[in-house]
Amino acid sequence: MFAEDYLLSKGVARQRFRIVRGRVLTTNRRFQKLGHWRMIWMFFKTMVHTWDEEYFLEDQGYWGEAG
């Protein structure tokens, strides 16, 4: 529900995982909706819970107002 791409990438063997050069253009609508401090807080919690798969399966309020 939050950082699902991060959770999925953790399941890929290191030998098969690569970072591709280039860039992805996207909007900052999530920052505008939630605010920069809330996004920073969510990224910090992602770092703290990096080994807790259950954390990523719970609603963190990223897609709505649940929390």
Backbone as a printed PyTorch tensor [residue, N CA C, xyz], in Angstrom:
tensor([[[  0.8100,  -1.1890,   0.0000],
         [  0.0000,   0.0000,   0.0000],
         [  0.8590,   1.2610,   0.0000]],

        [[  2.0670,   1.1400,   0.4910],
         [  3.0140,   2.2450,   0.4560],
         [  4.3840,   1.6660,   0.1670]],

        [[  5.1050,   2.2840,  -0.7310],
         [  6.4550,   1.8460,  -1.1020],
         [  6.4510,   0.4160,  -1.6260]],

        [[  5.3860,   0.0640,  -2.3460],
         [  5.2880,  -1.3030,  -2.8670],
         [  6.4120,  -1.6080,  -3.8430]],

        [[  6.9060,  -0.6090,  -4.5520],
         [  8.0240,  -0.8410,  -5.4520],
         [  9.2800,  -1.2070,  -4.6700]],

        [[  9.4640,  -0.5830,  -3.5130],
         [ 10.5940,  -0.9040,  -2.6470],
         [ 10.4750,  -2.3370,  -2.1400]],

        [[  9.2870,  -2.7010,  -1.6900],
         [  9.0540,  -4.0540,  -1.1850],
         [  9.3070,  -5.0860,  -2.2860]],

        [[  8.8180,  -4.8200,  -3.4870],
         [  9.0390,  -5.7490,  -4.5990],
         [ 10.5220,  -5.8600,  -4.9580]],

        [[ 11.2290,  -4.7470,  -4.9660],
         [ 12.6460,  -4.7810,  -5.3280],
         [ 13.4710,  -5.5770,  -4.3190]],

        [[ 13.0150,  -5.6300,  -3.0720],
         [ 13.7410,  -6.4140,  -2.0660],
         [ 13.6690,  -7.9080,  -2.3660]],

        [[ 12.6690,  -8.3220,  -3.1560],
         [ 12.5210,  -9.7300,  -3.4960],
         [ 13.3540, -10.1680,  -4.6920]],

        [[ 14.0490,  -9.2380,  -5.3240],
         [ 14.8710,  -9.5540,  -6.4900],
         [ 16.2900,  -9.8680,  -6.0180]],

        [[ 16.8560, -10.9420,  -6.5460],
         [ 18.2290, -11.3120,  -6.1760],
         [ 19.1850, -10.1760,  -6.5520]],

        [[ 20.1550,  -9.9070,  -5.7120],
         [ 21.0940,  -8.8100,  -5.9560],
         [ 21.7950,  -8.9460,  -7.3040]],

        [[ 22.0560, -10.1660,  -7.7370],
         [ 22.7290, -10.3770,  -9.0140],
         [ 21.8460,  -9.9500, -10.1880]],

        [[ 20.5420,  -9.9280,  -9.9950],
         [ 19.6120,  -9.5820, -11.0690],
         [ 19.1350,  -8.1380, -10.9920]],

        [[ 19.4860,  -7.4380,  -9.9470],
         [ 19.0050,  -6.0760,  -9.7360],
         [ 20.0360,  -5.0840, -10.2520]],

        [[ 19.5950,  -4.1480, -11.0610],
         [ 20.4770,  -3.1130, -11.5830],
         [ 19.7480,  -1.7710, -11.5370]],

        [[ 20.5170,  -0.7300, -11.4420],
         [ 19.9740,   0.6180, -11.5480],
         [ 20.2340,   1.0870, -12.9650]],

        [[ 19.2000,   1.4940, -13.6310],
         [ 19.3000,   1.9150, -15.0210],
         [ 19.5440,   3.4160, -15.0580]],

        [[ 20.4970,   3.8050, -15.8560],
         [ 20.7740,   5.2380, -16.0050],
         [ 19.6390,   5.9010, -16.7730]],

        [[ 19.4000,   7.1210, -16.4680],
         [ 18.3380,   7.8690, -17.1110],
         [ 17.5020,   8.5720, -16.0760]],

        [[ 16.3240,   8.9520, -16.4750],
         [ 15.4680,   9.6490, -15.5280],
         [ 14.0040,   9.3340, -15.8100]],

        [[ 13.2270,   9.5670, -14.7890],
         [ 11.7870,   9.4060, -14.8870],
         [ 11.1730,  10.7500, -14.5030]],

        [[ 10.3580,  11.2680, -15.3710],
         [  9.7010,  12.5360, -15.0780],
         [  8.3310,  12.2570, -14.4850]],

        [[  8.0370,  12.9290, -13.4030],
         [  6.7630,  12.7550, -12.7230],
         [  6.3690,  14.0700, -12.0730]],

        [[  5.1610,  14.1510, -11.6010],
         [  4.7170,  15.3740, -10.9340],
         [  4.9770,  15.2770,  -9.4350]],

        [[  4.8700,  16.3800,  -8.7700],
         [  5.0380,  16.3940,  -7.3160],
         [  3.6870,  16.4820,  -6.6160]],

        [[  2.6390,  15.9380,  -7.2400],
         [  1.2910,  16.0440,  -6.6870],
         [  1.1730,  15.4120,  -5.3050]],

        [[  1.9070,  14.3460,  -5.0420],
         [  1.8270,  13.7110,  -3.7290],
         [  2.4000,  14.6420,  -2.6640]],

        [[  3.4910,  15.3310,  -2.9860],
         [  4.0550,  16.2990,  -2.0500],
         [  3.0870,  17.4500,  -1.8260]],

        [[  2.4190,  17.8880,  -2.8920],
         [  1.4540,  18.9750,  -2.7660],
         [  0.2600,  18.5510,  -1.9110]],

        [[ -0.1920,  17.3120,  -2.0600],
         [ -1.3610,  16.8420,  -1.3180],
         [ -1.0330,  16.5890,   0.1550]],

        [[  0.0570,  15.8870,   0.4060],
         [  0.3820,  15.4880,   1.7760],
         [  1.3080,  16.4620,   2.4860]],

        [[  2.0440,  17.2400,   1.7460],
         [  3.0170,  18.1560,   2.3340],
         [  4.3880,  17.5120,   2.4340]],

        [[  5.3970,  18.3300,   2.3510],
         [  6.7690,  17.8220,   2.3490],
         [  7.1380,  17.1370,   3.6570]],

        [[  6.7420,  17.7160,   4.7960],
         [  7.1290,  17.1150,   6.0760],
         [  6.4920,  15.7450,   6.2710]],

        [[  5.2420,  15.5940,   5.8460],
         [  4.5930,  14.2780,   5.9790],
         [  5.2770,  13.2500,   5.0750]],

        [[  5.6670,  13.6670,   3.8740],
         [  6.3710,  12.7510,   2.9750],
         [  7.7410,  12.3700,   3.5460]],

        [[  8.4280,  13.3350,   4.1120],
         [  9.7230,  13.0430,   4.7420],
         [  9.5270,  12.0550,   5.8820]],

        [[  8.4790,  12.2610,   6.6920],
         [  8.1790,  11.3560,   7.8050],
         [  7.8850,   9.9550,   7.2870]],

        [[  7.1270,   9.8430,   6.1980],
         [  6.7970,   8.5280,   5.6350],
         [  8.0500,   7.8330,   5.1110]],

        [[  8.9400,   8.5790,   4.4590],
         [ 10.1850,   7.9820,   3.9730],
         [ 11.0720,   7.5460,   5.1360]],

        [[ 11.0920,   8.3370,   6.2140],
         [ 11.8570,   7.9510,   7.3970],
         [ 11.3200,   6.6430,   7.9790]],

        [[  9.9790,   6.5390,   8.0950],
         [  9.3840,   5.3080,   8.6250],
         [  9.6860,   4.1240,   7.7080]],

        [[  9.7480,   4.3600,   6.4090],
         [ 10.1210,   3.2910,   5.4770],
         [ 11.5240,   2.8020,   5.7990]],

        [[ 12.4340,   3.7160,   6.0500],
         [ 13.8100,   3.3460,   6.3700],
         [ 13.8630,   2.5350,   7.6740]],

        [[ 13.1190,   2.9750,   8.6730],
         [ 13.1280,   2.2980,   9.9740],
         [ 12.5380,   0.8860,   9.8670]],

        [[ 11.5290,   0.7150,   9.0260],
         [ 10.8320,  -0.5630,   8.9050],
         [ 11.3010,  -1.3930,   7.7130]],

        [[ 12.4890,  -1.1120,   7.2160],
         [ 12.9510,  -1.7360,   5.9800],
         [ 12.8950,  -3.2650,   6.0060]],

        [[ 13.0470,  -3.8960,   7.1810],
         [ 13.0140,  -5.3580,   7.2600],
         [ 11.6770,  -5.8940,   7.7320]],

        [[ 10.6960,  -5.0490,   7.9110],
         [  9.3830,  -5.4490,   8.4030],
         [  8.3750,  -5.4690,   7.2520]],

        [[  8.2620,  -6.6090,   6.5870],
         [  7.3890,  -6.7180,   5.4220],
         [  5.9380,  -6.3950,   5.7660]],

        [[  5.5020,  -6.7370,   6.9590],
         [  4.1280,  -6.4640,   7.3650],
         [  3.8260,  -4.9620,   7.3440]],

        [[  4.8160,  -4.1450,   7.6480],
         [  4.6260,  -2.6910,   7.6440],
         [  4.1560,  -2.2140,   6.2720]],

        [[  4.7230,  -2.7590,   5.2210],
         [  4.3970,  -2.3240,   3.8690],
         [  3.0460,  -2.8500,   3.3930]],

        [[  2.5160,  -3.8150,   4.0890],
         [  1.2140,  -4.3650,   3.7250],
         [  0.0790,  -3.6650,   4.4650]],

        [[  0.4080,  -2.8150,   5.4230],
         [ -0.5930,  -2.0580,   6.1790],
         [ -0.8310,  -0.7050,   5.5150]],

        [[ -2.0010,  -0.1490,   5.7160],
         [ -2.3310,   1.1530,   5.1660],
         [ -1.5800,   2.2190,   5.9600]],

        [[ -0.7060,   2.9530,   5.2810],
         [  0.0720,   4.0140,   5.9210],
         [ -0.5160,   5.3920,   5.6320]],

        [[ -1.6830,   5.4320,   5.0020],
         [ -2.3160,   6.7040,   4.7100],
         [ -1.7550,   7.4080,   3.4860]],

        [[ -0.9820,   6.7020,   2.7040],
         [ -0.3530,   7.3050,   1.5310],
         [ -1.3700,   7.6070,   0.4330]],

        [[ -2.3120,   6.7040,   0.2140],
         [ -3.2580,   6.8720,  -0.8740],
         [ -4.5300,   7.5690,  -0.4370]],

        [[ -4.7200,   7.7520,   0.8350],
         [ -5.9200,   8.4300,   1.3440],
         [ -5.6000,   9.1090,   2.6490]],

        [[ -6.5900,   9.3120,   3.4290],
         [ -6.3880,  10.0060,   4.7010],
         [ -6.2820,   9.0690,   5.8870]],

        [[ -6.3220,   7.7450,   5.6540],
         [ -6.1460,   6.7940,   6.7660],
         [ -4.7260,   6.9080,   7.2870]],

        [[ -4.4860,   6.4260,   8.4790],
         [ -3.1720,   6.6590,   8.9570],
         [ -2.4980,   5.6120,   9.6840]]])
